[in-house]
Amino acid sequence: MLARIHSAAIVGIDAVPCEVEVDVARGGFEKSTIVGLPDTAVKESIDRVKSAVINCGYTYPHTASVINLAPADIKKEGPSFDLPIALGILFGQGLIQSEILHEAVVLGELALDGRVRTIKGALSAAMMARQEQFKTLLVPADNAAEAAVVREVEVIPVASLTEAVGFLTGQLPLEPTSVDIETVFTRASKYDVDFSDVKGQESAKRALCVAAAGNHNILMIGPPGAGKTMLTQRLPTITPPLSLDESLETTRVHSAMGALKKGEPLLAKRPVRAPHHSASGPSLVGGGTIPRPGELSLAHNGLLFLDEFPEFSRSVLETIRQPLEEGYVTISRAAGTLTFPANIMLVAAMNPCPCGYLTDPKRRCKCTPNQVERYLSRISGPLVDRIDIHIDVPSVPYRELADDRSGTNSAQMRQQVIRARQRQTVRFADLDIRTNSRMNSRQVRQFCKIDDPGRNLIKQAVYELGLSARAYDKVLKLSRTIADLEDRENIQTHHIAEAIQYRRLDRKL
């Protein structure tokens, strides 16, 4: 007897419809065969399914059976096909009947005693089920909240094979899982850190405020202990809250990688990824025989913090140049090409020299000019050219460290950033971009018009600093963001002057 169960295969971060066909023959030797391009984890599911079926009190067929995962040209990975295969074997024997099986998508890994374990990609599966107009999604209980953020599909949590059978046959009513998205976002809006904790560094705070307002990449250069890491840790407190669409985009990547924390149905805060400088190229941008997302995609709609910037392999750093410009990563392999989202804000930090004290007025630098030059040359000019802001973060003098007064706090900065982002939302309402940093050359000419004094100032900067055409556009984008922070419609000369001073390290690097 032939049974068909609807399921989903995860390809990259997307879920594609997959039909699990189980044909239980009336005769032949007891043998179960899986076809349809399964990986090792899928092939091993036969042993798990057999034990689970028997331990739950059902009969496992003593005849030959063939399990086909269609379409057969897509690689099937992971143990999420255990539950649909087990149900297919039970229905294929005629042991149970269901009226709702044709409108349900089923996923889940089985333990040997029939318990249903968590899987990867439940959110992507729910989005696929909505797109394909399925009414019901059966997933492990631990994944139910994650999938339930897609409200157009009934998400049924199942803790065991017995529960799944009971629900599908109508003998065990199970309530669909629901998630209060507003509560999730409200709970995530609280932070334990604040910019008021940082003594001094008001110019660096201003630069970070500009960076957050326009989603501009930023490079901080300063001696050890100046507060670069401390500033970066507080940067998320001033970024605008994630919209629901942004949250779903980001959560989908983390769900496909199994990186969601238990009890966290949705990423309500912007992700912050801080890979170690020993990270490889594939771990940073994604890759593998079957391409998977890397740190850039896990930081989608959030921050990627690269501390000790020059300590990263130069070849690794060069791989992020294209994603910084385009906002996505394309990985090509013989089996196919996959594209992962990577709309990030890069925050990099480095010392000015190998010993770190080149710019420190109180400590003597022990590095020779050649050592400093070799250290800085680890970062290529084209990569620095793609970073909108690079600033000095000097050591903090004692009088500022001992001052009990708090400086600019996160609430003040966030209010400015949100107002600036609101202006950009209105400006780009009819375009496929959200922030000033994503403007192309044509949009820069349209939205970043300057007067004659401003034109003369930027002309002088191009000649004296040797700014490239890309850096010229970066200055105009920064000027537009600074004007937005001041709620100005037109870019003025002092906006351009501030933007230029954020590019003052071009000649050093």
C-alpha positions in Angstrom: 0.0 0.0 0.0 1.3 3.5 -0.9 1.2 6.4 1.5 2.2 10.0 0.9 3.3 12.5 3.6 4.1 16.1 2.9 7.4 17.4 4.4 10.1 19.9 3.7 13.8 19.9 2.7 16.1 22.7 3.8 18.2 24.0 1.0 20.5 26.8 2.3 18.1 28.8 4.5 15.0 28.0 2.4 12.6 25.2 2.7 11.3 23.5 -0.4 8.3 21.1 -0.6 9.2 17.5 -0.2 6.9 14.5 -0.6 7.7 11.4 1.4 6.3 8.4 -0.5 6.3 5.0 1.4 5.4 1.9 -0.5 4.9 -1.1 1.8 4.9 -4.3 -0.3 2.7 -7.3 0.5 5.6 -9.7 0.2 9.4 -10.0 0.0 12.1 -10.0 2.6 12.0 -7.4 5.3 14.1 -4.5 3.9 13.5 -0.8 3.8 15.2 1.3 1.1 15.4 5.1 1.0 15.9 6.8 -2.4 15.8 10.4 -3.5 19.3 11.7 -2.9 19.5 11.2 0.9 22.5 12.0 3.0 23.9 9.7 5.7 21.7 11.1 8.4 18.6 10.4 6.3 19.8 6.9 5.4 20.3 6.1 9.1 16.7 7.1 9.9 15.5 3.6 9.0 17.0 2.2 12.2 15.6 5.0 14.3 12.2 4.8 12.8 12.0 1.0 13.3 12.9 1.2 17.0 10.5 4.1 17.5 7.6 2.4 15.8 8.1 -0.8 17.8 8.7 0.9 21.1 5.5 2.9 20.6 3.5 -0.3 20.3 2.9 -0.3 16.6 3.8 -3.1 14.1 6.8 -2.6 11.8 6.3 -4.3 8.4 8.1 -7.6 7.8 7.9 -7.1 4.0 9.9 -5.0 1.6 9.3 -1.3 1.6 10.6 1.6 -0.5 10.8 5.2 0.7 11.1 7.9 -1.9 11.9 11.5 -1.1 10.7 13.6 -4.0 11.8 15.6 -5.8 14.8 13.2 -6.3 17.2 15.9 -7.6 17.5 17.8 -4.3 19.9 16.7 -1.7 18.0 15.7 1.5 19.9 16.4 4.7 19.3 15.9 8.4 17.0 13.8 10.6 13.9 15.8 10.2 12.4 13.2 7.9 12.2 10.6 10.7 8.6 11.5 11.7 7.1 11.6 8.2 8.8 8.3 7.3 7.4 6.7 10.4 3.9 8.0 9.7 4.2 6.8 6.1 5.1 3.3 7.3 2.1 3.2 9.6 -0.3 4.5 7.0 1.3 2.3 4.3 0.4 -0.7 6.4 -3.2 0.5 6.7 -3.0 0.5 10.5 -4.3 4.1 10.7 -6.3 6.5 8.5 -6.5 10.3 8.5 -8.7 12.9 6.8 -6.3 15.8 7.3 -3.0 14.2 6.3 -3.2 15.7 2.7 -3.2 19.3 4.1 -0.5 18.9 6.7 3.3 19.3 6.6 5.3 17.0 9.0 8.8 17.3 10.3 10.7 15.8 13.3 13.6 13.7 14.4 12.7 10.5 16.3 14.4 9.1 19.4 14.4 5.3 19.8 11.6 5.5 22.3 9.4 7.5 20.0 10.0 11.0 21.4 10.2 13.8 18.8 13.4 15.9 19.0 14.1 19.4 17.8 15.1 20.1 14.2 16.6 22.9 12.1 14.7 25.2 9.8 11.2 25.0 11.4 10.6 28.7 10.6 11.5 28.2 6.9 9.2 25.2 6.8 6.3 27.3 8.2 6.9 30.0 5.6 7.0 27.3 2.9 3.7 25.8 4.2 2.1 29.2 4.1 3.3 29.8 0.5 2.1 26.4 -0.6 -1.3 26.9 1.2 -1.0 24.0 3.6 -3.3 24.5 6.7 -1.3 22.5 9.3 2.3 22.1 10.3 3.4 19.3 12.7 6.7 20.0 14.3 8.6 19.0 17.5 7.2 20.8 20.6 10.5 22.6 21.1 10.2 24.2 17.6 6.5 25.1 17.8 7.0 28.6 19.1 9.6 29.4 16.4 7.3 28.2 13.6 4.1 29.8 15.1 5.3 33.3 14.3 3.9 32.5 10.8 0.3 33.1 11.8 -1.4 31.8 8.6 -0.5 28.2 9.4 -1.7 26.1 12.4 1.4 24.9 14.2 0.8 21.7 16.1 3.4 20.7 18.7 4.0 17.0 19.0 6.2 15.5 21.6 6.1 11.8 20.4 5.1 9.6 17.5 2.0 8.5 19.5 0.9 12.1 19.8 1.3 12.7 16.1 -0.7 9.6 15.2 -3.4 10.6 17.7 -3.8 14.1 16.3 -3.8 12.9 12.6 -6.4 10.3 13.3 -8.6 12.6 15.4 -8.3 10.7 18.6 -6.1 13.3 20.4 -7.0 17.0 19.9 -4.0 19.2 20.2 -4.1 23.0 20.5 -2.1 25.0 18.0 0.8 27.0 19.4 0.4 30.8 19.5 3.1 33.5 20.1 2.5 37.0 21.3 5.0 38.8 19.1 4.5 42.2 20.8 5.5 40.7 24.1 8.6 39.1 22.6 9.7 42.5 21.2 9.0 44.4 24.4 11.0 41.9 26.4 13.9 42.2 24.0 14.1 46.0 24.1 15.9 46.0 27.5 19.7 46.1 27.7 22.0 45.7 30.6 24.6 48.1 29.3 24.5 51.8 28.4 26.7 54.3 26.7 26.7 56.3 29.9 29.0 53.6 31.3 31.8 54.8 28.9 33.9 57.6 30.4 34.9 60.2 27.9 35.1 59.2 24.2 32.3 61.7 23.2 33.7 62.0 19.7 33.7 58.2 19.3 30.1 58.1 20.6 29.2 60.7 18.0 30.8 58.7 15.2 28.9 55.5 16.4 25.7 57.5 16.4 26.2 58.5 12.8 27.1 55.0 11.9 24.0 53.6 13.5 21.8 56.2 11.9 22.8 55.3 8.4 24.0 51.7 8.9 27.5 52.8 8.0 30.5 50.5 8.4 33.1 51.9 11.0 36.7 51.2 11.9 38.0 52.3 15.3 41.8 52.6 15.8 43.3 53.1 19.2 45.6 51.8 21.9 44.7 48.9 24.2 42.3 49.8 26.9 40.9 52.9 25.1 37.4 51.5 25.1 36.9 50.1 21.6 35.3 46.9 22.7 33.3 48.6 25.4 31.9 51.0 22.8 31.0 48.2 20.4 29.2 46.2 23.1 26.9 49.2 23.6 26.3 49.9 20.0 23.2 47.7 19.8 21.5 49.8 22.5 21.2 52.7 20.0 20.2 50.8 16.9 16.6 50.9 15.8 14.4 48.0 16.9 13.9 45.2 14.3 10.8 45.4 12.2 8.8 42.1 12.0 10.0 41.6 8.4 13.6 42.1 9.4 13.2 39.8 12.4 11.7 37.0 10.2 14.6 37.4 7.7 17.2 37.2 10.4 15.5 34.4 12.4 15.2 32.3 9.3 19.0 32.2 8.9 19.5 31.3 12.6 16.7 28.7 12.4 18.3 27.0 9.4 21.6 26.8 11.3 20.0 25.5 14.5 21.4 28.6 16.2 18.2 29.8 18.0 18.3 29.7 21.7 15.8 27.4 23.5 12.6 29.4 24.3 13.4 32.1 21.8 10.8 31.9 19.0 12.0 35.0 17.3 15.1 37.2 17.2 13.8 40.5 18.5 17.2 42.1 19.0 19.6 42.9 16.2 22.2 40.0 16.1 25.8 40.8 17.1 28.4 38.3 15.8 32.0 38.6 16.9 34.1 35.8 15.3 37.7 35.2 16.5 40.5 36.4 14.2 41.4 32.8 13.5 38.1 32.3 11.6 38.4 30.8 8.1 36.9 32.2 5.0 34.0 29.7 4.8 33.1 30.3 8.4 33.0 34.0 7.8 31.1 34.3 4.5 29.7 30.7 4.3 30.5 27.7 2.2 31.1 24.0 2.4 30.4 21.2 0.0 26.7 21.9 0.5 26.8 25.7 1.1 25.8 26.9 4.5 25.5 30.5 5.8 28.5 32.0 7.6 29.0 34.8 10.2 28.0 37.5 7.7 24.6 35.9 7.2 24.1 35.2 10.9 24.7 38.9 11.4 22.1 39.9 8.8 20.3 43.1 9.8 22.7 43.4 12.7 26.4 43.9 13.6 29.5 42.0 12.6 32.3 42.9 15.1 35.8 42.1 13.9 38.2 42.8 16.8 42.0 42.8 16.2 41.2 43.5 12.5 44.7 43.1 11.1 45.1 39.8 12.8 42.5 38.2 10.4 44.1 36.5 7.4 44.2 39.0 4.6 42.7 36.4 2.2 39.8 36.0 4.6 39.2 39.8 4.9 39.2 40.1 1.1 36.2 37.7 0.9 34.0 40.2 2.7 34.6 43.1 0.3 31.8 42.1 -2.2 29.2 41.3 0.5 29.8 44.7 2.2 28.8 46.4 -1.1 26.0 44.2 -2.2 24.4 43.1 1.1 24.3 39.4 0.2 26.7 36.4 -0.3 26.6 34.2 -3.4 28.3 30.8 -3.1 28.8 28.7 -6.2 29.5 25.0 -6.1 29.2 22.2 -8.7 25.9 21.2 -7.2 24.4 24.6 -7.6 24.5 28.3 -6.5 23.0 29.6 -3.3 22.5 33.2 -2.2 22.4 34.2 1.5 21.4 37.6 2.9 24.2 39.6 4.5 23.0 43.2 5.1 25.3 44.0 7.9 26.9 46.9 9.7 30.7 46.1 10.0 32.3 47.3 13.2 36.1 46.8 13.2 38.7 47.6 15.8 42.5 47.6 15.7 45.6 49.0 17.3 47.6 51.6 15.4 50.7 49.4 15.5 51.9 45.9 16.6 52.6 47.0 20.2 49.5 49.2 20.2 50.9 52.4 21.7 51.8 54.4 18.6 49.2 57.1 19.3 49.4 56.8 23.1 50.9 60.1 24.5 52.0 58.4 27.8 53.5 55.1 26.5 56.4 54.8 24.2 55.9 52.8 21.0 58.6 50.1 20.4 57.7 49.5 16.8 59.9 50.5 13.9 58.4 52.4 10.9 58.7 49.2 8.8 56.9 47.2 11.4 54.1 49.7 11.6 53.8 49.8 7.8 53.7 46.0 7.5 51.1 45.9 10.2 48.8 48.4 8.6 49.3 46.8 5.1 47.6 43.7 6.3 44.4 45.5 5.5 44.1 46.3 1.8 43.2 49.7 0.5 40.1 48.5 -1.3 38.8 47.0 1.9 39.4 50.2 3.9 37.8 52.1 1.0 34.5 50.2 1.7 34.4 51.3 5.3 32.5 54.5 5.6 34.0 55.8 8.9 37.5 55.3 10.4 38.3 57.2 13.5 40.9 57.4 16.3 39.8 56.3 19.7 42.5 57.8 22.0 43.3 56.7 25.6 41.1 58.3 28.2 42.8 60.8 30.5 42.5 60.5 34.3 40.3 63.5 34.8 37.6 61.9 32.6 38.0 58.5 34.2 37.5 60.1 37.7 34.7 62.3 36.6 31.4 61.2 38.3 29.3 62.9 35.7 27.9 60.5 33.0 28.3 61.4 29.4 25.9 60.9 26.5 23.6 58.0 27.3 22.0 55.4 25.0 18.5 56.8 25.3 19.6 60.1 23.9 21.5 58.6 21.1 18.8 56.1 20.2 16.2 58.8 19.9 18.4 60.7 17.4 19.1 57.5 15.5 15.4 56.5 15.3 14.4 60.0 14.0 17.1 59.8 11.3 16.0 56.3 10.3 12.4 57.6 10.1 13.5 60.2 7.6 15.2 57.6 5.5 12.1 55.3 5.6 10.1 58.1 4.1 12.8 59.0 1.6 13.2 55.4 0.3 9.6 54.4 0.6 9.4 53.5 -3.2 12.9 52.0 -3.4 14.4 48.7 -2.4 16.7 50.1 0.2 16.3 51.1 3.9 19.3 53.2 4.8 21.6 55.9 3.4 24.6 53.5 3.3 22.8 51.4 0.6 22.3 54.2 -1.9 23.8 53.6 -5.3 25.5 56.3 -7.4 22.3 57.4 -9.1 20.5 57.7 -5.7 23.4 59.6 -4.3 23.1 62.2 -7.0 19.4 62.4 -6.4 19.3 62.6 -2.6 22.7 64.1 -1.7 22.7 67.5 -3.6 25.1 70.0 -2.2 25.6 73.8 -2.7 28.7 75.6 -4.1 30.5 76.0 -0.8 30.0 72.4 0.0 31.2 71.4 -3.5 34.4 73.4 -3.1 35.0 71.8 0.3 34.7 68.2 -0.9 36.7 69.1 -4.0 39.6 70.2 -1.8 39.3 67.0 0.2 39.4 64.9 -2.9 42.7 66.6 -4.0 44.4 66.7 -0.6 43.3 63.3 0.8 43.3 61.5 -2.5 39.8 60.2 -2.0 38.7 57.6 -4.5 35.4 57.7 -6.4 33.9 55.3 -3.9 35.2 57.4 -0.9 33.6 60.5 -2.6 30.2 58.7 -2.6 30.8 57.6 1.0 31.4 61.2 2.1 28.1 62.3 0.5 26.2 59.4 2.1 27.7 60.3 5.5 26.8 63.9 4.9 23.2 62.9 4.2 23.0 60.9 7.4 24.5 63.8 9.5 21.9 66.1 8.0 19.2 63.5 8.9 20.4 63.5 12.5 19.9 67.3 12.6 16.5 66.9 10.8 17.7 69.0 7.9 16.3 68.6 4.4 19.4 69.9 2.7 23.1 69.0 3.2 25.1 71.9 4.5 28.8 72.7 4.6 29.4 71.6 8.2 27.7 68.3 7.5 30.3 67.7 4.7 33.1 68.9 6.9 32.2 66.3 9.6 31.9 63.6 7.0 35.3 64.4 5.6 37.0 64.2 9.0 35.7 60.6 9.4 37.8 59.8 6.3 41.0 61.4 7.6 42.9 58.1 8.0 42.8 57.3 4.3 46.4 58.5 3.9 47.7 56.4 6.8 46.2 53.1 5.5 
